[in-house]
Amino acid sequence: MCGLKSVWCSLFVLCCLFADAQTPQFAFRIRLKDKQGSLPLSNPSAFLSQRAQDRRTKLGIGIDSTDQPVSAVYLNDIAATISYKPHLTSKWQNYAVILVTDSSNMPAVRSKPYVTGVDYVGYFPTGLHKTTGSGGFAEEKATGSESYYGSAYEQTRLVNGDHLHDRGYKGKGKLIAVFDEGFAGVDTGPAFDSMMQSGRMVDKYNFVYANTDVYSNFNHGTGCLSTMAGNIPGTYVGSAPEASYALYVTEYRFAELPIELDQIVAATERADSVGADVISASVGYNGFSPPFTSLVYADVNGKTTVASIGANMATAKGILFVVTAGNDGASSWKYILAPGDADSALTVGCVNNGKVPWSQSGYGPNSSGRVKPDVCAQGSPSAIMFSSATPTLGTGTSYSTPQIAGWAACLLQATNNNPSPYRIRNAIVQSAHAYSNPGTQVGYGVPDFATASALLNIKDSPTATDKNWVQVYPNPIDKQLQVTVILPQNAAVQFILTDVTGKQVFVTEKKLPNGKQNISLQVPQLAKGIYNLTVTTGDNKMTSRVVVP
């Protein structure tokens, strides 16, 4: 995963030395002919959440056989033939990945009339998770200043992201699925407490160990998530601090194995089932540990690996798939990784604050000639957060990728015409600084989200900002107190005027429509002095000093 594993090679060897101490497991991908006996299309609620169905309806995307779960009839028949542990399924590509302790039985599976192919995709010398009973799979159930952003200000300013935040677009109502190796500290870290306490962490699953534990080990995903969800105003604010999140572990840290591509596929399909709008994947692959065959450049053609196929299908299902270009730009491989090669993916490289590519950011194009990466963001370095309240720095495409995913969610929130992921991706690409002259490492360059907003016809309609949603005039006041209030939606607004001792001298409440409203407050005759006017609506409050001459 983007160069993280090199320090773990010795651990993998050490595990192999002790393989005889515990039972090893072999992973196989079993491709199936059809979906005999699967859940009927006439009852999509059995396998897609209402949110997922609503997204399809808004975008005019039909529900078809690719959405049906893998055939339980076939999986149960395999379970009657050999003993295995179910690991994952892909409904879109119609296959299952199973774990076995005795690979000599696999010819019996290959001979099944409904099996179209079997691929060896993983080896775990001490086992991955235990075999239980006869196997079988469960059905799927499916703002604009340094004083505000703190350490994240530089990377925010580089892409003009505060343009969106200043207009009240912070990802609210959008669901981002995050793929990584672990999210240790997310459940306790102060950067994430607003997300956790408000119930915006909506789903989690560990596809490596087939359980729901995503918080126990490894914090690479924590740092990546912070660039979107981090929310400590004055210290650190990420690109989508009001979005909802689903956290999925897909990365096996101790070796590079083809099964990790399958885990990306499974996570992608679960993200679709729960109704995700955006996927942020800071994982990518080219080389695999022996005896598995590594990818060659011809394989990263945008549509060959199972993970790249999954990314393209996610886009077809209405999800924007944002993925790392990888950190192999200075290696002998040099190119982007899979699934960053996917034609439909928004692939992200890494630059510094001067828009100069980081030396290790992966090069394009993909082997079909498509420009990759698509865009870049600041990852050399990025400000990130872990479990403490103190920001730190991290470098790589892993950290530039989720920034773009978060800003994309803000764009989606800002639009009211249900744009497809293709339109969102194209607006981001076309806003980038090198769009007219793309490069092999920078792609189309660094996007400008004010320009992307204009390309999507997002009007600068008056909406609340963190700095100027209330204005008082004239000040010093004359006979009346004039107030301009800018609201993102209809709301009840309270006005309280207090003197220097804190005593209320005037209070009123008005129901106001969205947009820019000019209000005249008929305050009583006031003695000379300094007063404070506090305006409150929902979670927003602003106090302005008023002078009576």
C-alpha positions as CSV (number, residue, x, y, z in Angstrom):
1,M,0.0,0.0,0.0
2,C,1.8,3.1,-1.3
3,G,5.2,2.0,0.2
4,L,4.0,1.4,3.7
5,K,4.9,-2.2,3.9
6,S,8.6,-2.3,3.1
7,V,9.5,-2.1,6.8
8,W,7.3,-5.2,7.4
9,C,9.0,-7.6,5.0
10,S,11.1,-9.1,7.7
11,L,8.0,-9.7,9.8
12,F,6.5,-11.6,6.9
13,V,9.6,-13.8,6.6
14,L,9.5,-14.3,10.4
15,C,5.8,-15.4,10.1
16,C,6.8,-17.9,7.4
17,L,9.4,-19.4,9.7
18,F,6.7,-20.1,12.3
19,A,4.1,-21.3,9.8
20,D,4.3,-24.9,11.1
21,A,3.3,-23.7,14.6
22,Q,-0.2,-22.7,13.5
23,T,-2.5,-23.8,10.7
24,P,-1.9,-21.8,7.5
25,Q,-4.8,-20.7,5.2
26,F,-4.9,-20.4,1.5
27,A,-7.3,-17.9,-0.2
28,F,-9.0,-18.6,-3.5
29,R,-11.2,-16.5,-5.7
30,I,-14.1,-18.6,-7.1
31,R,-15.8,-17.2,-10.2
32,L,-19.4,-18.2,-10.7
33,K,-21.5,-18.7,-13.9
34,D,-24.8,-17.0,-12.8
35,K,-26.8,-16.2,-9.7
36,Q,-29.2,-19.1,-9.4
37,G,-31.5,-18.8,-6.5
38,S,-30.4,-15.3,-5.5
39,L,-32.7,-12.7,-4.0
40,P,-35.2,-11.4,-6.5
41,L,-34.9,-8.0,-8.2
42,S,-38.5,-7.3,-7.3
43,N,-37.5,-6.8,-3.7
44,P,-34.4,-4.6,-3.8
45,S,-34.7,-3.7,-0.1
46,A,-33.4,-7.1,0.7
47,F,-30.0,-6.2,-0.6
48,L,-29.8,-2.4,-1.0
49,S,-30.5,0.2,1.7
50,Q,-33.1,2.8,1.0
51,R,-30.4,5.5,0.8
52,A,-28.7,3.4,-2.0
53,Q,-32.1,3.0,-3.8
54,D,-32.8,6.7,-3.5
55,R,-29.4,7.5,-5.1
56,R,-30.1,5.3,-8.0
57,T,-33.5,6.9,-8.5
58,K,-32.1,10.4,-8.5
59,L,-29.5,9.6,-11.0
60,G,-31.7,7.4,-13.2
61,I,-29.7,4.3,-12.6
62,G,-31.6,1.0,-12.7
63,I,-31.2,-1.9,-10.3
64,D,-30.1,-5.0,-12.2
65,S,-28.7,-8.5,-11.8
66,T,-25.3,-7.1,-10.8
67,D,-26.9,-5.9,-7.6
68,Q,-28.2,-9.3,-6.6
69,P,-26.1,-11.2,-4.0
70,V,-24.0,-14.1,-5.1
71,S,-25.9,-17.4,-5.3
72,A,-26.2,-19.0,-1.8
73,V,-27.2,-22.3,-3.7
74,Y,-23.7,-22.5,-5.2
75,L,-21.9,-21.5,-2.1
76,N,-23.7,-24.0,0.0
77,D,-22.9,-26.7,-2.5
78,I,-19.2,-25.8,-2.3
79,A,-19.5,-26.0,1.5
80,A,-20.9,-29.5,1.2
81,T,-17.9,-30.4,-0.9
82,I,-15.0,-28.9,1.1
83,S,-14.5,-27.3,4.4
84,Y,-13.8,-23.6,4.1
85,K,-14.1,-20.2,5.8
86,P,-16.1,-17.6,3.8
87,H,-14.1,-14.4,3.4
88,L,-16.0,-12.1,1.0
89,T,-18.2,-12.0,-2.1
90,S,-18.5,-9.7,-5.1
91,K,-22.0,-9.4,-6.4
92,W,-20.9,-7.1,-9.2
93,Q,-18.3,-9.5,-10.6
94,N,-20.1,-12.6,-9.3
95,Y,-17.4,-14.4,-7.3
96,A,-16.5,-15.5,-3.8
97,V,-13.2,-15.6,-1.9
98,I,-12.8,-18.4,0.5
99,L,-10.1,-19.6,2.9
100,V,-9.1,-23.2,3.1
101,T,-6.5,-25.1,5.2
102,D,-6.1,-27.8,2.6
103,S,-5.7,-26.6,-1.0
104,S,-5.5,-30.1,-2.4
105,N,-9.3,-30.2,-2.4
106,M,-9.7,-27.3,-4.8
107,P,-9.8,-29.4,-8.0
108,A,-13.2,-30.6,-6.7
109,V,-14.4,-27.0,-6.7
110,R,-12.9,-26.3,-10.1
111,S,-14.9,-29.2,-11.6
112,K,-18.3,-27.7,-10.5
113,P,-20.4,-26.9,-13.6
114,Y,-21.3,-23.5,-12.2
115,V,-17.6,-22.5,-11.5
116,T,-16.0,-20.6,-14.4
117,G,-12.6,-20.1,-12.8
118,V,-10.5,-20.4,-9.6
119,D,-7.6,-18.0,-8.8
120,Y,-5.1,-18.4,-6.0
121,V,-5.1,-14.9,-4.3
122,G,-3.6,-15.2,-0.8
123,Y,-1.5,-17.2,1.7
124,F,-1.6,-16.6,5.5
125,P,1.0,-18.7,7.3
126,T,-0.6,-18.5,10.7
127,G,-4.2,-18.2,9.4
128,L,-6.4,-15.2,8.9
129,H,-9.6,-16.1,10.7
130,K,-10.8,-19.4,11.8
131,T,-13.0,-21.9,9.9
132,T,-16.4,-22.3,11.5
133,G,-18.7,-25.2,10.6
134,S,-19.5,-25.8,7.0
135,G,-18.9,-22.3,5.7
136,G,-21.7,-20.3,3.9
137,F,-22.2,-16.6,3.4
138,A,-24.7,-14.3,5.0
139,E,-26.9,-12.3,2.8
140,E,-26.0,-8.6,2.4
141,K,-27.9,-6.0,4.5
142,A,-27.4,-3.8,3.4
143,T,-14.0,28.9,7.6
144,G,-11.9,30.8,5.4
145,S,-8.9,31.9,7.6
146,E,-5.9,30.4,9.2
147,S,-7.4,31.1,12.6
148,Y,-10.3,28.7,11.7
149,Y,-8.4,26.0,9.8
150,G,-5.3,25.9,12.0
151,S,-2.7,23.5,10.6
152,A,-4.9,22.5,7.6
153,Y,-5.1,26.1,6.3
154,E,-2.3,25.8,3.7
155,Q,-3.6,22.6,2.0
156,T,-7.1,24.1,2.1
157,R,-6.0,27.4,0.5
158,L,-4.1,25.6,-2.2
159,V,-7.3,24.2,-3.7
160,N,-9.5,27.2,-2.7
161,G,-11.6,24.8,-0.7
162,D,-12.6,27.5,1.8
163,H,-14.8,28.9,-1.1
164,L,-17.1,26.0,-0.4
165,H,-16.9,26.2,3.4
166,D,-17.6,29.9,3.4
167,R,-20.9,29.2,1.6
168,G,-21.9,26.6,4.2
169,Y,-20.9,23.5,2.2
170,K,-19.0,21.2,4.5
171,G,-20.3,17.8,3.3
172,K,-23.4,17.7,5.4
173,G,-25.8,14.9,4.2
174,K,-23.1,13.2,2.2
175,L,-21.6,9.8,3.0
176,I,-18.0,9.0,2.3
177,A,-16.6,5.5,2.6
178,V,-12.9,5.3,3.5
179,F,-10.7,2.3,2.6
180,D,-7.4,1.8,4.5
181,E,-5.5,-0.5,6.8
182,G,-6.8,0.7,10.2
183,F,-8.3,3.6,12.1
184,A,-6.8,3.3,15.6
185,G,-7.8,6.3,17.7
186,V,-10.8,7.5,15.7
187,D,-13.1,6.4,18.4
188,T,-11.3,8.4,21.1
189,G,-9.4,11.2,19.2
190,P,-10.7,14.8,19.8
191,A,-10.4,15.5,16.0
192,F,-13.2,13.0,15.5
193,D,-15.5,13.5,18.5
194,S,-18.0,15.6,16.7
195,M,-18.4,12.9,14.0
196,M,-18.7,10.1,16.6
197,Q,-21.0,12.0,19.0
198,S,-23.4,13.1,16.3
199,G,-23.8,9.6,14.9
200,R,-22.1,10.4,11.6
201,M,-19.9,7.3,11.7
202,V,-22.5,5.1,10.1
203,D,-20.8,1.8,9.2
204,K,-17.5,0.0,9.8
205,Y,-16.1,-3.4,8.7
206,N,-12.7,-5.1,8.7
207,F,-12.6,-7.1,5.4
208,V,-9.2,-8.5,6.3
209,Y,-10.3,-10.3,9.5
210,A,-14.0,-10.5,8.7
211,N,-15.2,-8.6,11.8
212,T,-16.2,-5.1,12.8
213,D,-13.0,-4.2,14.6
214,V,-11.5,-1.2,12.7
215,Y,-10.1,0.7,15.7
216,S,-7.7,-1.7,17.4
217,N,-4.7,-1.7,15.0
218,F,-2.8,0.7,12.8
219,N,-3.5,4.4,12.3
220,H,-2.7,5.1,8.6
221,G,-6.4,5.4,8.0
222,T,-6.8,7.7,11.0
223,G,-4.5,10.2,9.4
224,C,-6.2,9.9,6.1
225,L,-9.7,10.3,7.6
226,S,-8.5,13.4,9.5
227,T,-7.9,15.4,6.3
228,M,-11.7,15.1,5.7
229,A,-13.4,14.6,9.1
230,G,-11.0,16.4,11.4
231,N,-12.9,19.2,13.2
232,I,-11.2,21.3,15.9
233,P,-11.8,24.9,14.8
234,G,-8.7,26.9,15.4
235,T,-6.5,23.8,15.5
236,Y,-7.5,21.7,12.5
237,V,-10.5,21.5,10.2
238,G,-10.6,19.0,7.3
239,S,-12.3,19.2,3.9
240,A,-15.6,17.6,4.9
241,P,-16.1,18.1,8.6
242,E,-19.9,17.7,8.5
243,A,-20.1,14.6,6.2
244,S,-21.0,11.1,7.4
245,Y,-18.4,8.3,7.2
246,A,-18.1,4.5,6.7
247,L,-14.7,3.0,7.6
248,Y,-13.5,-0.2,5.9
249,V,-10.2,-2.0,6.5
250,T,-9.1,-3.6,3.2
251,E,-5.3,-3.6,3.6
252,Y,-3.3,-6.6,5.0
253,R,-0.2,-5.1,6.4
254,F,2.2,-8.0,6.6
255,A,2.5,-8.9,2.9
256,E,1.3,-7.8,-0.5
257,L,-1.3,-10.3,-1.8
258,P,-3.9,-10.3,-4.6
259,I,-6.7,-10.9,-2.1
260,E,-6.3,-7.3,-1.1
261,L,-7.8,-6.3,-4.5
262,D,-10.8,-8.5,-3.7
263,Q,-11.1,-6.8,-0.3
264,I,-11.3,-3.4,-2.1
265,V,-14.1,-4.9,-4.3
266,A,-16.0,-6.1,-1.3
267,A,-15.7,-2.8,0.4
268,T,-16.8,-1.0,-2.7
269,E,-19.9,-3.1,-2.9
270,R,-20.7,-2.6,0.7
271,A,-20.2,1.2,0.3
272,D,-22.8,1.0,-2.5
273,S,-25.2,-1.0,-0.4
274,V,-25.2,1.5,2.5
275,G,-25.6,4.5,0.0
276,A,-22.2,6.1,-0.1
277,D,-21.8,9.1,-2.3
278,V,-18.0,9.2,-2.4
279,I,-15.3,6.6,-1.9
280,S,-11.8,7.6,-0.7
281,A,-9.2,4.8,-1.2
282,S,-5.7,5.4,0.0
283,V,-4.6,1.9,-1.1
284,G,-3.1,0.6,-4.3
285,Y,-1.0,-2.3,-5.6
286,N,1.4,-3.4,-8.3
287,G,3.8,-6.0,-6.8
288,F,2.9,-9.1,-4.8
289,S,4.8,-11.3,-2.4
290,P,6.0,-14.7,-3.8
291,P,4.7,-17.0,-5.1
292,F,2.1,-14.6,-6.5
293,T,2.6,-12.9,-9.9
294,S,3.0,-9.1,-9.8
295,L,1.3,-6.8,-12.1
296,V,3.0,-5.5,-15.2
297,Y,2.4,-2.1,-16.8
298,A,0.0,-3.6,-19.3
299,D,-2.3,-4.7,-16.4
300,V,-2.8,-1.1,-15.3
301,N,-4.9,-0.3,-18.4
302,G,-8.0,1.0,-16.5
303,K,-10.1,-2.1,-16.7
304,T,-8.3,-5.4,-16.0
305,T,-7.8,-5.9,-12.2
306,V,-10.8,-6.8,-10.2
307,A,-10.3,-3.7,-8.1
308,S,-10.2,-1.4,-11.2
309,I,-13.3,-3.1,-12.6
310,G,-15.0,-2.5,-9.2
311,A,-14.0,1.2,-9.3
312,N,-15.5,1.6,-12.7
313,M,-18.7,-0.2,-11.7
314,A,-19.0,2.0,-8.6
315,T,-19.0,5.0,-10.9
316,A,-21.7,3.4,-13.0
317,K,-23.7,2.9,-9.8
318,G,-23.5,6.6,-9.0
319,I,-20.5,6.8,-6.6
320,L,-17.4,9.0,-7.1
321,F,-14.4,6.8,-6.6
322,V,-11.4,8.8,-5.4
323,V,-8.1,6.9,-5.2
324,T,-4.4,7.3,-4.6
325,A,-1.9,7.4,-7.5
326,G,0.6,5.6,-5.2
327,N,4.0,6.5,-3.9
328,D,6.1,4.6,-6.5
329,G,7.3,7.5,-8.7
330,A,10.9,7.1,-7.6
331,S,11.0,3.3,-7.9
332,S,11.7,1.1,-10.8
333,W,8.0,0.6,-11.3
334,K,7.4,4.4,-11.3
335,Y,3.7,4.2,-12.5
336,I,0.3,4.6,-10.8
337,L,-1.1,1.6,-8.9
338,A,-4.3,-0.4,-9.3
339,P,-7.1,0.6,-8.9
340,G,-5.8,4.1,-9.5
341,D,-5.5,3.2,-13.2
342,A,-9.3,2.8,-13.4
343,D,-10.8,4.8,-16.2
344,S,-13.7,6.2,-14.2
345,A,-11.7,6.8,-11.0
346,L,-10.6,10.3,-9.9
347,T,-6.9,9.5,-9.2
348,V,-4.9,11.8,-7.0
349,G,-1.2,12.6,-7.0
350,C,0.9,14.6,-4.5
351,V,2.4,18.1,-4.7
352,N,3.9,20.6,-2.3
353,N,2.4,24.0,-1.6
354,G,4.0,25.4,-4.7
355,K,2.2,22.8,-6.9
356,V,5.5,21.0,-7.6
357,P,5.0,17.2,-7.7
358,W,6.5,15.1,-4.9
359,S,9.3,12.9,-6.3
360,Q,7.6,9.7,-5.2
361,S,4.1,10.5,-6.5
362,G,3.2,7.9,-9.1
363,Y,3.4,8.6,-12.8
364,G,0.8,8.1,-15.6
365,P,-0.7,7.6,-18.0
366,N,-2.3,4.2,-17.5
367,S,-1.2,1.7,-20.1
368,S,-4.2,2.5,-22.3
369,G,-2.9,6.1,-22.5
370,R,-5.5,7.8,-20.2
371,V,-4.1,10.8,-18.3
372,K,-3.4,9.7,-14.7
373,P,-3.3,10.9,-12.1
374,D,-6.3,13.1,-12.8
375,V,-5.4,15.8,-10.2
376,C,-3.1,16.5,-7.3
377,A,-3.4,18.0,-3.8
378,Q,-0.9,18.9,-1.1
379,G,0.6,15.9,0.4
380,S,4.3,17.0,0.6
381,P,3.6,17.4,3.4
382,S,0.0,17.3,4.6
383,A,-1.2,18.3,8.1
384,I,-2.9,15.3,9.6
385,M,-4.4,14.3,13.0
386,F,-4.1,11.0,14.9
387,S,-5.5,10.3,18.4
388,S,-4.1,13.4,20.2
389,A,-5.3,17.0,19.9
390,T,-2.0,18.1,18.3
391,P,-1.7,18.1,14.5
392,T,1.4,16.5,12.9
393,L,2.7,16.1,9.3
394,G,2.6,13.2,6.9
395,T,3.8,12.9,3.3
396,G,2.3,10.9,0.4
397,T,-0.6,10.4,-2.0
398,S,-2.4,8.7,0.8
399,Y,-3.0,12.1,2.4
400,S,-3.7,14.1,-0.7
401,T,-6.3,11.7,-1.9
402,P,-8.9,12.1,0.9
403,Q,-8.6,15.9,0.8
404,I,-10.0,15.7,-2.7
405,A,-12.7,13.2,-1.7
406,G,-13.9,15.6,1.0
407,W,-14.0,18.6,-1.2
408,A,-15.9,16.5,-3.8
409,A,-18.5,15.7,-1.1
410,C,-18.9,19.4,-0.5
411,L,-19.5,20.0,-4.2
412,L,-22.1,17.3,-4.1
413,Q,-23.8,19.0,-1.2
414,A,-23.8,22.3,-3.0
415,T,-25.5,21.0,-6.1
416,N,-29.3,20.5,-6.3
417,N,-29.5,18.8,-9.7
418,N,-28.1,15.4,-8.7
419,P,-24.9,15.5,-10.8
420,S,-23.4,12.1,-11.8
421,P,-20.0,11.2,-10.6
422,Y,-18.7,11.8,-14.1
423,R,-19.9,15.5,-13.9
424,I,-18.3,16.0,-10.5
425,R,-15.0,14.4,-11.6
426,N,-15.0,16.4,-14.9
427,A,-15.6,19.7,-13.1
428,I,-12.8,19.1,-10.7
429,V,-10.4,18.1,-13.5
430,Q,-11.4,21.0,-15.7
431,S,-10.7,23.4,-12.8
432,A,-7.1,22.2,-12.4
433,H,-4.2,24.6,-13.1
434,A,-2.6,22.4,-15.8
435,Y,-5.8,21.3,-17.5
436,S,-4.6,22.7,-20.9
437,N,-1.2,21.0,-20.6
438,P,-1.4,17.9,-18.4
439,G,1.8,16.2,-17.2
440,T,2.7,12.6,-16.5
441,Q,3.1,13.1,-12.8
442,V,0.9,16.1,-12.0
443,G,-1.9,15.0,-14.4
444,Y,-4.3,18.0,-15.0
445,G,-2.8,19.7,-11.9
446,V,-4.2,21.2,-8.7
447,P,-8.0,21.9,-8.8
448,D,-9.6,25.1,-7.8
449,F,-12.9,24.4,-6.1
450,A,-14.3,27.9,-6.7
451,T,-13.9,27.3,-10.5
452,A,-15.3,23.8,-10.1
453,S,-18.4,25.3,-8.4
454,A,-18.8,27.7,-11.4
455,L,-18.5,24.8,-13.9
456,L,-21.3,23.0,-12.0
457,N,-23.4,26.2,-12.1
458,I,-23.4,26.4,-8.3
459,K,-24.6,30.0,-7.7
460,D,-23.0,32.2,-5.1
461,S,-26.4,32.4,-3.5
462,P,-26.2,34.0,-0.1
463,T,-25.5,31.4,2.6
464,A,-24.2,31.5,6.1
465,T,-20.4,31.8,6.5
466,D,-18.3,31.5,9.5
467,K,-17.2,35.2,9.2
468,N,-19.8,37.4,7.7
469,W,-23.3,36.0,8.0
470,V,-24.4,38.9,10.3
471,Q,-23.6,42.5,9.6
472,V,-24.7,45.5,11.7
473,Y,-25.0,49.0,10.2
474,P,-24.7,51.9,10.6
475,N,-22.3,51.5,13.5
476,P,-22.4,53.8,15.6
477,I,-26.2,53.4,15.2
478,D,-28.7,56.2,14.5
479,K,-32.3,55.8,15.5
480,Q,-32.7,52.2,14.3
481,L,-30.5,49.1,14.4
482,Q,-30.2,47.7,10.9
483,V,-29.0,44.1,10.6
484,T,-28.2,42.0,7.5
485,V,-28.5,38.2,8.0
486,I,-27.5,35.6,5.4
487,L,-29.1,32.2,5.9
488,P,-28.6,28.9,4.0
489,Q,-32.2,27.8,4.7
490,N,-35.4,29.0,6.4
491,A,-34.8,29.5,10.1
492,A,-36.0,31.1,13.3
493,V,-33.5,33.8,14.3
494,Q,-33.1,35.3,17.7
495,F,-31.7,38.8,18.4
496,I,-30.5,39.7,21.9
497,L,-29.0,43.1,22.7
498,T,-27.1,43.4,26.0
499,D,-25.3,46.2,27.8
500,V,-21.7,46.1,29.1
501,T,-23.0,44.4,32.3
502,G,-24.6,41.6,30.4
503,K,-28.2,42.8,31.1
504,Q,-30.7,42.2,28.3
505,V,-32.1,45.5,27.0
506,F,-33.9,44.1,23.9
507,V,-34.8,40.6,22.6
508,T,-36.9,39.4,19.6
509,E,-37.2,36.4,17.4
510,K,-38.1,36.4,13.7
511,K,-38.8,33.6,11.2
512,L,-36.7,34.4,8.1
513,P,-36.4,32.8,4.7
514,N,-33.1,31.6,3.2
515,G,-30.9,34.1,1.5
516,K,-29.9,37.6,2.3
517,Q,-32.4,39.5,4.6
518,N,-32.2,43.2,5.7
519,I,-33.9,43.6,9.1
520,S,-34.8,46.8,11.0
521,L,-34.9,46.2,14.8
522,Q,-37.0,48.7,16.7
523,V,-34.9,48.9,19.8
524,P,-35.8,51.2,22.8
525,Q,-34.2,54.5,23.4
526,L,-30.6,53.6,24.5
527,A,-28.2,55.4,26.7
528,K,-24.8,56.2,25.2
529,G,-22.3,53.4,25.5
530,I,-21.3,50.0,24.1
531,Y,-23.7,47.1,23.6
532,N,-23.4,43.6,22.2
533,L,-25.9,42.2,19.7
534,T,-26.0,38.3,19.7
535,V,-27.7,36.7,16.7
536,T,-28.5,33.0,17.0
537,T,-30.0,30.4,14.6
538,G,-29.6,26.7,15.1
539,D,-25.9,25.9,15.7
540,N,-24.8,29.3,14.5
541,K,-24.2,32.3,16.8
542,M,-22.5,35.6,16.2
543,T,-22.0,38.6,18.5
544,S,-21.3,42.1,17.1
545,R,-20.3,45.2,19.1
546,V,-22.8,48.1,18.7
547,V,-21.9,51.7,19.6
548,V,-24.5,54.2,20.7
549,P,-23.0,57.7,20.3
